[in-house]
Amino acid sequence: MKFATLKNQTRDGRLVLVSRDLSCCVAVPDIAPTLQAALDDWDACQPALQIAYDRLNAGTHEGAQPFDPAACHSPLPRAYQWADGSAYLNHVELVRKARNSQVPESFFSDPLMYQGGSDSFIGPRDPIVVATEDWGIDMEAEIAVITGDVPMGADPQQAEGAIRLLMLVNDVSLRGLIPGELAKGFGFFQSKPASAFSPVAITPDELGAHWHDGKLHLPLLVDLNQQPFGCPNAGQDMTFSFPQLVAHAARTRQLAAGTIIGSGTVSNKQGGLHGSSIRNGGVGYCCIAEVRMYETIETGAPVTPFMRFGDQVRIRMTDEHGQDLFGTIEQTVVRYQGA
């Protein structure tokens, strides 16, 4: 199934089922008014939702309307929890190498994860609003899962059974603020403004053979200012699977239905700076910081600037037939004008 949340006068929006080809949608208030409501009572709601979804795809649902991604909020406009991992250790290794340091051995067995702000996400077509370019504005293209209830101490097998939906993420980062925050030893806060998620969240079965081993095996496509910037395969070089990440988050606490767990920046192992770019046959990057890391390693200093006001980013994923699976995140960086 495919779900979206349309903006309305409420904080949590209106849940709609979206057709497989993303052409039309239908509200299902008699089953669940919001996505959180569906997740809270998934076992009871799922059969009725599946029937409605099948009717929508067959063209027999009377309430169907055209689907407009621009009318969407993030599938969960707010969530009980948003925890982002760093499952692609190539990204971590590049950060360390650019600083002439090594990745601790524990990183290969114990996932990195931070708890992000989840009280207010932004829509997939909403602008990235920042007060100043001096903060080092960067996108981070990722995959995320939404869970049902997960018991404390769940193992990866239990965790996989609790994965309800998948989404794409733009986890915006303010790179200029990160070093000072990390130096305090208390992690990210101001350097991580509101994230945006894909217009559509989908159940794992919609991915067919592309979802296996707890990973999504398709390229994640990133454009910066209408130019191809990255297309790494999200299932490749992922050190920790989503079940492992969910189990890590649940080690000492139970996770409530509606918890979002992110993969961290998708990153594939590849050659140096020039060989890694799309124009030179590489798979490119999912964040600007990674380009700058290669530049620092190879030339001694970064050259590529972070995002500026007016810059645009697009994040999407297509199947082998070119069909957009999640809808596209399309955002422009704009200056914050005050409340």
ZAMARGU-4260 file (C-alpha; in steps of 0.2 Angstrom, whole numbers, plus 5000, padded with zeros to 4 digits):
<rodrens>
0) 5000/5000/5000 | 5005/5018/4998 | 5000/5032/5010 | 5001/5051/5010 | 4995/5065/5021
5) 4986/5080/5013 | 4988/5097/5022 | 4972/5103/5030 | 4968/5114/5045 | 4975/5102/5058
10) 4992/5098/5063 | 4991/5080/5058 | 4983/5082/5041 | 4971/5070/5032 | 4976/5052/5027
15) 4974/5046/5009 | 4978/5030/5000 | 4988/5033/4984 | 4987/5022/4969 | 5003/5012/4964
20) 5007/5024/4950 | 5004/5039/4961 | 4990/5046/4949 | 4976/5046/4961 | 4971/5045/4979
25) 4957/5043/4991 | 4953/5048/5009 | 4948/5034/5021 | 4941/5043/5036 | 4930/5028/5040
30) 4945/5017/5042 | 4958/5030/5049 | 4958/5049/5048 | 4977/5050/5050 | 4992/5039/5047
35) 4996/5039/5065 | 4979/5032/5069 | 4981/5018/5056 | 4998/5014/5064 | 4991/5014/5082
40) 4978/5001/5077 | 4987/4993/5062 | 4981/4975/5064 | 4963/4981/5064 | 4965/4994/5050
45) 4976/4985/5038 | 4963/4973/5030 | 4951/4987/5027 | 4965/4998/5020 | 4971/4984/5009
50) 4953/4982/5001 | 4952/5001/4998 | 4969/5001/4991 | 4965/4987/4979 | 4949/4996/4973
55) 4959/5012/4970 | 4971/5003/4959 | 4957/4994/4950 | 4948/5010/4947 | 4933/5006/4956
60) 4934/5017/4971 | 4921/5030/4970 | 4930/5044/4980 | 4946/5044/4970 | 4954/5061/4966
65) 4970/5066/4956 | 4985/5065/4968 | 4995/5081/4970 | 5011/5079/4979 | 5012/5098/4981
70) 4997/5097/4993 | 5006/5084/5004 | 5013/5086/5021 | 5026/5073/5026 | 5017/5056/5028
75) 5019/5059/5047 | 5018/5078/5050 | 5025/5075/5067 | 5030/5059/5076 | 5032/5052/5093
80) 5051/5048/5088 | 5063/5052/5075 | 5080/5043/5077 | 5093/5044/5063 | 5107/5031/5061
85) 5123/5032/5051 | 5122/5015/5042 | 5133/5019/5028 | 5151/5019/5035 | 5159/5025/5019
90) 5151/5042/5024 | 5159/5040/5041 | 5176/5035/5035 | 5177/5049/5023 | 5173/5062/5037
95) 5187/5054/5048 | 5199/5053/5033 | 5197/5071/5029 | 5201/5075/5048 | 5216/5062/5047
100) 5208/5051/5059 | 5202/5033/5059 | 5185/5025/5062 | 5184/5016/5079 | 5182/4998/5077
105) 5167/4998/5087 | 5158/5008/5074 | 5157/4992/5063 | 5147/4983/5076 | 5138/4996/5086
110) 5127/5008/5075 | 5128/5027/5077 | 5112/5035/5080 | 5105/5052/5086 | 5088/5057/5092
115) 5081/5071/5080 | 5067/5084/5082 | 5051/5076/5078 | 5038/5088/5084 | 5037/5097/5067
120) 5042/5090/5050 | 5040/5100/5034 | 5032/5095/5018 | 5041/5087/5003 | 5038/5103/4993
125) 5040/5115/5007 | 5056/5127/5006 | 5071/5124/5017 | 5070/5140/5028 | 5087/5146/5035
130) 5092/5162/5043 | 5110/5163/5035 | 5120/5154/5022 | 5135/5155/5034 | 5128/5140/5043
135) 5133/5129/5029 | 5117/5122/5022 | 5117/5104/5016 | 5105/5091/5011 | 5106/5073/5016
140) 5096/5060/5006 | 5092/5045/5016 | 5079/5031/5017 | 5068/5029/5033 | 5056/5016/5040
145) 5041/5019/5051 | 5038/5006/5064 | 5023/4999/5074 | 5025/4995/5092 | 5042/4987/5096
150) 5046/4979/5113 | 5061/4984/5123 | 5075/4972/5119 | 5068/4966/5102 | 5080/4957/5091
155) 5082/4961/5073 | 5070/4947/5067 | 5057/4955/5079 | 5061/4972/5073 | 5059/4968/5055
160) 5042/4962/5058 | 5038/4979/5066 | 5043/4989/5050 | 5027/4995/5043 | 5032/5008/5030
165) 5047/5016/5021 | 5050/5034/5015 | 5063/5045/5008 | 5071/5059/5018 | 5080/5075/5016
170) 5088/5077/5033 | 5094/5095/5032 | 5110/5099/5041 | 5119/5115/5045 | 5137/5110/5043
175) 5144/5126/5051 | 5135/5123/5067 | 5139/5104/5069 | 5157/5105/5075 | 5153/5117/5090
180) 5138/5106/5095 | 5148/5090/5094 | 5162/5098/5104 | 5150/5100/5119 | 5148/5081/5119
185) 5129/5082/5119 | 5126/5079/5100 | 5116/5088/5087 | 5102/5100/5090 | 5103/5118/5082
190) 5113/5110/5067 | 5098/5099/5063 | 5082/5109/5058 | 5066/5101/5052 | 5067/5086/5040
195) 5056/5083/5025 | 5050/5066/5020 | 5044/5060/5003 | 5026/5063/4998 | 5022/5045/5000
200) 5026/5031/5012 | 5024/5013/5006 | 5023/4996/5013 | 5038/4984/5010 | 5028/4972/4999
205) 5027/4986/4986 | 5045/4985/4983 | 5045/4967/4978 | 5062/4959/4976 | 5070/4976/4979
210) 5067/4974/4998 | 5077/4960/5005 | 5089/4958/5020 | 5081/4973/5028 | 5088/4984/5015
215) 5081/4994/5000 | 5091/4989/4984 | 5088/5003/4972 | 5097/5019/4968 | 5093/5035/4977
220) 5092/5049/4964 | 5098/5067/4970 | 5098/5082/4959 | 5105/5099/4964 | 5100/5114/4954
225) 5093/5103/4940 | 5109/5093/4938 | 5112/5075/4943 | 5121/5075/4959 | 5120/5057/4966
230) 5113/5040/4962 | 5120/5028/4974 | 5112/5011/4978 | 5103/5011/4995 | 5106/4993/4997
235) 5124/4993/4994 | 5138/4997/5007 | 5124/4998/5021 | 5134/4991/5036 | 5118/4990/5047
240) 5101/4984/5040 | 5085/4993/5045 | 5080/4978/5057 | 5097/4980/5065 | 5095/4999/5067
245) 5077/4997/5074 | 5084/4984/5087 | 5098/4996/5092 | 5085/5009/5095 | 5074/4997/5106
250) 5089/4990/5116 | 5084/5000/5132 | 5066/5006/5128 | 5051/5001/5119 | 5047/5010/5103
255) 5029/5017/5100 | 5020/5014/5084 | 5024/5029/5072 | 5043/5029/5077 | 5054/5034/5062
260) 5071/5027/5060 | 5083/5034/5047 | 5097/5026/5038 | 5109/5041/5038 | 5116/5048/5022
265) 5116/5034/5008 | 5134/5032/5002 | 5143/5019/4991 | 5162/5015/4991 | 5170/5022/4975
270) 5185/5030/4968 | 5192/5047/4971 | 5184/5064/4968 | 5183/5065/4949 | 5179/5046/4947
275) 5165/5047/4960 | 5155/5061/4951 | 5141/5056/4940 | 5148/5065/4925 | 5163/5054/4926
280) 5154/5038/4928 | 5153/5037/4947 | 5137/5036/4957 | 5139/5054/4965 | 5134/5059/4982
285) 5119/5062/4993 | 5126/5077/5002 | 5138/5091/4998 | 5149/5087/5013 | 5154/5071/5005
290) 5160/5080/4990 | 5170/5092/5001 | 5177/5077/5010 | 5184/5070/4994 | 5191/5087/4989
295) 5199/5089/5006 | 5207/5072/5005 | 5213/5074/4987 | 5218/5093/4986 | 5219/5098/5004
300) 5204/5110/5004 | 5186/5109/5000 | 5180/5119/4984 | 5161/5115/4982 | 5151/5127/4992
305) 5136/5122/5003 | 5118/5127/4997 | 5114/5145/4995 | 5097/5154/4994 | 5088/5149/4978
310) 5097/5132/4977 | 5085/5118/4973 | 5087/5099/4978 | 5076/5085/4971 | 5076/5067/4979
315) 5067/5053/4972 | 5068/5034/4969 | 5062/5025/4953 | 5059/5006/4950 | 5067/4997/4935
320) 5053/5004/4924 | 5056/5022/4928 | 5041/5023/4939 | 5042/5035/4954 | 5039/5025/4969
325) 5038/5038/4984 | 5035/5054/4975 | 5048/5067/4974 | 5055/5078/4987 | 5058/5095/4979
330) 5064/5110/4990 | 5071/5127/4988 | 5083/5136/5000 | 5075/5152/5006 | 5080/5165/5019
335) 5070/5166/5035 | 5061/5182/5036 | 5056/5181/5054 | 5039/5176/5063
</rodrens>
